[in-house]
Amino acid sequence: MIHTVKNQTNASMISALVRAEALIMYLSAQGVSIKSISLRHAQPVIRIERSAWCERMKAQGLARFDHFGHDRFGRFRQGIWTDESGCRVVWSESVH
């Protein structure tokens, strides 16, 4: 029984990494610089540098934004785009 659960967990991690690889290849072809990759509940989260691709996602209404925290310069905001497989791409919208 324990081995079955481990195998399912391993399979979900492998699936997440394969999906992340495909998305990173797509983003790289779009000229996007990847900063980091992490897994959150077996879902890839890919942090990128803000780029023209981000602006296109915003213009097409495909990105959403989270506001969190603030300092003397204003609020922090990050753009988020989620693909059809559940991979998230995140970038900073803060100008400082």
N, C-alpha and C positions, 0 to 999 in steps of 0.2 A: 504494500500500500504506500509506504513512504517513497519507494523508488518511482512509482507512478507520478506522484506529486512533483518530485524533483525533475523528472523527465518533462512534465508539462511546463514547469518553470523554465527549464533550460531551453525548451522549444520556443517559448514565448520570447525569451531573450535573444535567441538566434534570429527569430522573425523580426524583432525590433531592429537589430543591427543590419539586417539585409535591407529593410525599408529605409533606414537612415542612410545607408550607402547609396541607394538609388537617388534619394533626395539630394544628397551632397553632390553627386555627379551632375544632377540637373542644375543646382545652384552654381556650381563651379562653371558650367557651360554658360550661365547667365552673367558671369563675371563677379559673382558674390564671394567675398572673403569669409571663411569660416573661422570663428573664434574658439568655439568649444562645442562639445557634444556630451550630453548626459542622458540618462534614462530615468524617467519618473513613472513609476508604476508600469514598467515595461513599455512605456511610450517614449520615443526619442524626442529630446528637446535640443535643437540646434541653435546656438547663439551665433549671430553673424554681425559683421560691420554694416552700418547703415549705407545704403547704396541706391543706385537708380532703380534696381529691382524693387526695393522697399517702396519707393515713390510710386511705381506702377501698381503695386498691390493696393496702396492707399487710394490712388486715383480710380481704380476699378472697384473700390468698395469691398475688397476681399480681406483686408486687414482689420483687426480690432485693436483697441488700445486699453491698456491698464494704467491707471494712475496710482502711484504709491509714493509716499513720503514727500518731503519738501525741505528746502534749505533757503538761505537768503536770496538765492537766484530764482526760486520758483519751485514748481512741482516736478517730480520725476515721472516720465511717461515712457512706456515701451510699446512697440508695435508687435503684434502677434499674428501670424498666419498659420493655419492648420490645414494640412493636405488631407486628401480623402482617406488615407490610411491611418490618420491620427497623429502623424509626426507634427511637432510644433516648431516653427521657426520664429525666433525672438530677436529683436534688435532694440537698441536704445534710441529714443526720440529726444532725449535731453540734449540741449545744445552746450552744456558745460560738462 
